[in-house]
Amino acid sequence: MKPMSELKVSGSLAAMFFSTSITSILIGILFYIRQQSPWLAVYSAAGTWSGIWLYSYITWIILWLLGYVALRGRKEVGSLRTWVIVFAIAVIIGTLIVAANLEWASLFE
């Protein structure tokens, strides 16, 4: 089995990693500003299809489509290892933004 650094990522897969990474950070930002922004609650009766998740789904779809169109013809856009690192960093950033809003540190004092 090849190591992750040798596995090449195609353009369409890179578009998926890119859109997912940006959307992970966006979820953290929207979660952080949710109390000051009444426009986030579009229709609360819709459950997860309203508010933060609605904007996240729409953003992911738009970014993936743009990335797919821009990168679809490319055979290699970096290695799998690089894209997994980018995704992991984006998830950590999004999580830290959410944690800053929840003030989890005060729970352990």
Long-range contacts (C-beta under 8 A, 24 or more apart in sequence): 3-81, 4-79, 4-80, 4-81, 4-84, 5-79, 5-80, 5-81, 6-79, 7-79, 7-80, 7-81, 8-75, 8-76, 8-78, 8-79, 8-80, 9-76, 9-77, 9-78, 9-79, 9-80, 9-82, 9-83, 10-74, 10-75, 10-76, 10-77, 11-68, 11-70, 11-71, 11-72, 11-73, 11-74, 11-75, 11-77, 12-68, 12-71, 12-72, 13-77, 13-83, 14-67, 14-71, 14-74, 14-77, 14-78, 14-83, 15-63, 15-64, 15-66, 15-67, 15-68, 15-70, 15-71, 15-72, 16-64, 16-67, 17-83, 17-84, 17-86, 17-87, 18-63, 18-67, 18-86, 19-59, 19-60, 19-63, 19-64, 19-67, 20-60, 20-87, 20-90, 21-86, 21-87, 21-89, 21-90, 21-91, 22-59, 22-63, 22-90, 23-56, 23-59, 23-60, 23-63, 24-87, 24-90, 24-91, 24-93, 24-94, 25-90, 25-93, 25-94, 25-97, 26-55, 26-56, 26-59, 26-94, 27-52, 27-56, 27-94, 27-98, 28-93, 28-94, 28-95, 28-96, 28-97, 28-98, 29-94, 29-97, 30-55, 30-56, 31-97, 31-98, 31-101, 32-97, 32-98, 32-100, 32-101
